[in-house]
Each structure stands twice: as C-alpha cells, then as structure tokens.
Amino acid sequence: MAQRVTFRRRNPYNTKSNKIKVVKTPGGILRAQHVKKQASRPKCGDCGIPLPGVAALRPRQYASISKTSKTVSRVYGGSRCSNCVKERIVRAFLIEEQKIVKKVVKEQTEAAKKAEKKDSKKKN
C-alpha cells in the first residue's frame, strides 16, 4: 500500500504558502518537507526588466544580507537599470540646454526690438 503524507504542525490547508515536498528519510519513512516560495527578481522601476547584480530573495531576507548584494555601485543602483539612468541623465542635460537656448533667443529678440526703436527715433 502507498504511504500517505499529511500536513503537520502548520495549517492544514493547501495554500500557496504551505506547499510541501515528499521526502523519504533514511529510515524509509515518507515525510513532508515545507518548500519556501520562489523569489522574483527585483525589476527596474521604469522599464521593468530584471536588475542585474541584485540578489533575488524574499522581502524579509534583504534585511540580513550585505548592502553590496542589494545594490549596484551607480546612481539609482538597486532600483533602475543602467539604460534608464543613462536616459535620465541625457534628458536632464537636454532640458538644461533647451532652457539656455530659450534664454539666448529671448535676449536676441529683445536686442532686436531695442535696435528697431532706436532706428525709428533717429528717422523721426
């Protein structure tokens, strides 16, 4: 006859957090071994790809590992991928350049208006 294995000590329902693996002990007895949930890899907050260089653990386990396992030595290390960081830097640079160009154009138009006023006063 087949030997049956029952849930022991923990809750008696087949939930996601209560999965078991049947293991045969050296004494030939079948025992239930509780399996922990698989951890998903941390994802980039902008594009959603898995972050390379960051450990894939269950949330509580991050408290017990070193900081170097949780981050990458870069700005936005453990939350954004390198491509998204690069895009942010380029975008910020282009926005600043655009502000400077607007300022220069505004100064040129004001200078042109002043020159027109002086020319019209000289003619009158």
C-alpha positions as CSV (number, residue, x, y, z in Angstrom):
1,M,0.0,0.0,0.0
2,A,1.1,3.6,-0.7
3,Q,2.1,5.5,2.4
4,R,0.3,8.8,2.8
5,V,1.8,12.1,3.9
6,T,-0.2,14.7,5.8
7,F,0.4,18.3,6.7
8,R,2.0,18.5,10.1
9,R,2.1,21.3,12.7
10,R,1.4,24.1,10.2
11,N,-2.0,25.0,8.8
12,P,-3.9,22.0,7.3
13,Y,-4.8,23.7,4.0
14,N,-3.1,23.5,0.6
15,T,-2.4,27.2,0.3
16,K,0.4,29.0,-1.7
17,S,2.5,29.4,1.5
18,N,2.0,25.8,2.7
19,K,3.4,23.8,-0.2
20,I,5.2,20.5,0.7
21,K,7.7,18.2,-1.0
22,V,7.5,14.5,0.0
23,V,11.0,13.3,1.1
24,K,11.9,9.7,2.0
25,T,14.1,9.6,5.2
26,P,17.0,7.1,5.6
27,G,14.6,5.0,7.8
28,G,12.3,4.6,4.8
29,I,9.6,6.9,6.2
30,L,7.9,9.5,3.9
31,R,8.0,13.0,5.4
32,A,6.6,16.3,4.3
33,Q,9.2,19.0,3.8
34,H,7.9,22.5,3.5
35,V,9.1,24.4,0.5
36,K,9.6,28.2,0.6
37,K,8.1,30.4,-2.0
38,Q,10.3,31.2,-5.0
39,A,11.6,34.8,-5.0
40,S,11.0,37.0,-8.0
41,R,14.0,39.1,-9.2
42,P,13.9,42.9,-8.5
43,K,12.7,44.8,-11.6
44,C,13.7,48.2,-13.0
45,G,11.1,50.8,-11.9
46,D,11.0,52.5,-15.4
47,C,11.2,49.7,-18.0
48,G,10.5,46.6,-15.8
49,I,13.5,44.4,-16.8
50,P,15.1,42.3,-14.0
51,L,18.0,44.2,-12.4
52,P,21.4,42.5,-13.0
53,G,23.7,42.3,-9.9
54,V,20.9,42.4,-7.3
55,A,20.1,39.2,-5.3
56,A,16.7,37.6,-5.8
57,L,15.3,37.0,-2.3
58,R,12.1,37.0,-0.4
59,P,11.5,40.5,1.0
60,R,12.5,39.8,4.7
61,Q,15.8,38.2,3.6
62,Y,17.1,41.5,2.3
63,A,17.5,42.7,5.9
64,S,20.1,40.0,6.6
65,I,22.4,40.4,3.6
66,S,25.1,42.9,2.8
67,K,24.4,46.2,1.0
68,T,26.6,45.2,-1.9
69,S,24.3,42.3,-2.7
70,K,21.2,44.6,-2.7
71,T,22.6,47.4,-4.9
72,V,24.9,48.2,-7.8
73,S,27.5,51.0,-7.4
74,R,25.8,53.5,-9.6
75,V,23.2,56.3,-9.2
76,Y,19.8,54.6,-8.7
77,G,21.8,51.4,-8.1
78,G,19.2,49.0,-6.8
79,S,16.0,50.5,-8.4
80,R,16.8,51.5,-12.0
81,C,18.8,49.7,-14.8
82,S,21.8,51.4,-16.5
83,N,19.9,52.3,-19.7
84,C,17.2,54.1,-17.8
85,V,19.8,56.0,-15.7
86,K,21.5,57.0,-18.9
87,E,18.3,58.2,-20.4
88,R,17.5,60.3,-17.3
89,I,21.0,61.9,-17.5
90,V,20.6,62.7,-21.2
91,R,17.1,64.0,-20.7
92,A,18.2,66.3,-17.9
93,F,21.1,67.6,-19.9
94,L,18.9,68.3,-23.0
95,I,16.3,70.1,-20.8
96,E,19.0,72.4,-19.4
97,E,20.4,73.0,-22.9
98,Q,16.8,73.9,-24.1
99,K,16.5,76.4,-21.2
100,I,19.8,78.1,-22.2
101,V,18.7,78.3,-25.9
102,K,15.4,79.8,-24.9
103,K,17.1,82.4,-22.8
104,V,19.6,83.3,-25.6
105,V,16.7,83.6,-28.2
106,K,14.7,85.8,-25.9
107,E,17.8,88.1,-25.3
108,Q,18.3,88.3,-29.1
109,T,14.7,89.3,-29.8
110,E,14.8,91.9,-27.0
111,A,18.0,93.4,-28.5
112,A,16.4,93.4,-32.0
113,K,13.3,95.3,-30.6
114,K,15.6,97.9,-28.9
115,A,17.5,98.4,-32.1
116,E,14.3,98.9,-34.1
117,K,13.1,101.5,-31.6
118,K,16.5,103.4,-31.9
119,D,16.3,103.3,-35.7
120,S,12.7,104.7,-35.7
121,K,13.7,107.5,-33.3
122,K,16.6,108.5,-35.5
123,K,14.4,108.7,-38.6
124,N,11.8,110.9,-36.9
